[in-house]
């Protein structure tokens, strides 16, 4: 088995963590070797205030995101009025502005922003956009530990952990959706998802 861990970003870090170097470390472990029998690391990244928005604005995707910003704001207004809308209904209400698949993506982004909380908005964050691959021999007996590590001193700032990966083998296709998780031992919320390929 090859486990692929997709790490998009970490948000909501304390102000004291600005301009520090971080990386994501993923470890596969089992009960006999809890320290990790396989590991993968992301490239080093520097944290900063509004680092994600700044990095994405410079990319082609960032330019597309700017185009969707007004549409996203209109969707927020519709949702704030208490309506329960489907992506198809949003597309119909905003004719010619947004197809249903993009409306679904924007609605999910709005939901995740709400999960991150107002305190995280515009705060210290890190953009990783990394895919880490690890070998897994027995998902029922092995777990996954994802760590946010401050370098060069190797301090673990936050942890996300699954004791075993058996639940992943019951999915078809064998993957979990990208979603926001709160890192234990940290005030950071990172968007990460384990997936198997």
PASE-234510 format. One line per 10 residues: number of its first residue (from 0); for each residue x, z, y of C-alpha. Coordinates in steps of 0.1 Angstrom, whole numbers. Example, Ala and Ser with C-alpha at 12.3 -4.5 7.8 and 13.67 -1.06 7.14 Angstrom:
<recs>
0	123 78 -45; 137 71 -11
</recs>
This chain:
<recs>
0	0 0 0; 11 -7 35; -4 15 62; -5 1 97; -10 26 126; -20 10 159; -11 31 189; -24 18 222; -18 45 248; -17 83 255
10	-36 96 286; -43 129 302; -8 143 302; 1 171 325; 17 163 358; 49 179 346; 52 152 319; 55 123 345; 86 101 343; 97 114 309
20	106 94 279; 83 94 249; 79 77 215; 53 79 187; 66 89 153; 44 84 122; 51 101 89; 36 98 55; 38 130 35; 25 146 4
30	22 182 -8; 56 182 -24; 74 168 6; 54 179 37; 83 169 60; 76 132 55; 87 107 29; 84 76 51; 84 73 88; 82 47 116
40	88 51 153; 76 32 183; 99 19 211; 107 45 238; 83 44 268; 83 62 301; 53 81 312; 38 78 347; 8 81 369; -16 52 363
50	11 36 340; -14 18 318; -33 1 347; 0 -9 364; 15 -24 332; -17 -43 323; -22 -57 357; 11 -76 354; 1 -92 321; -23 -121 315
60	-47 -97 300; -45 -76 331; -57 -105 352; -86 -110 329; -94 -73 331; -96 -76 369; -122 -103 365; -143 -80 343; -140 -50 366; -171 -59 386
70	-191 -66 355; -179 -33 340; -190 -15 371; -225 -31 369; -227 -20 332; -218 15 343; -247 15 368; -271 3 341; -260 30 317; -260 57 343
80	-297 50 349; -303 64 315; -311 31 297; -301 25 261; -288 -11 261; -274 -34 235; -246 -58 243; -272 -87 239; -295 -70 265; -266 -65 289
90	-257 -102 286; -293 -111 293; -296 -88 323; -263 -102 337; -269 -139 330; -238 -160 331; -215 -130 338; -207 -116 304; -212 -128 268; -225 -102 243
100	-190 -97 226; -174 -89 259; -203 -67 269; -198 -48 236; -161 -43 244; -168 -32 280; -194 -7 268; -170 8 243; -143 11 270; -169 29 293
110	-177 53 264; -140 60 257; -134 67 294; -161 92 292; -145 109 262; -111 111 280; -128 131 308; -125 129 345; -93 150 345; -74 122 326
120	-85 94 349; -55 82 370; -33 110 355; 0 108 337; -2 84 308; 20 62 285; 13 27 273; 27 20 239; 8 -10 224; 27 -4 192
130	20 -11 155; 38 11 130; 40 2 93; 46 27 65; 45 25 28; 19 46 10; 21 51 -28; -10 72 -34; -35 76 -6; -54 104 -24
140	-23 126 -25; -5 115 7; -13 122 43; -4 109 77; 10 127 107; 13 110 140; 34 128 167; 40 122 204; 77 130 208; 95 137 241
150	130 123 240; 159 128 240; 154 164 229; 129 155 201; 101 179 213; 68 172 196; 42 173 225; 11 165 204; 1 158 168; -27 139 150
160	-29 146 113; -48 135 82; -42 156 51; -49 127 27; -58 91 31; -83 87 3; -112 81 28; -94 49 38; -96 33 4; -134 36 4
170	-138 13 34; -142 -24 32; -121 -38 48; -97 -9 44; -94 -1 81; -106 24 106; -119 14 140; -97 19 171; -109 51 188; -97 79 211
180	-83 110 194; -73 143 210; -37 153 200; -34 188 188; -10 210 207; -14 188 238; -38 181 266; -33 144 259; -59 121 244; -44 91 226
190	-61 60 215; -48 56 180; -61 44 147; -47 43 112; -54 11 93; -42 -3 60; -33 -39 53
</recs>
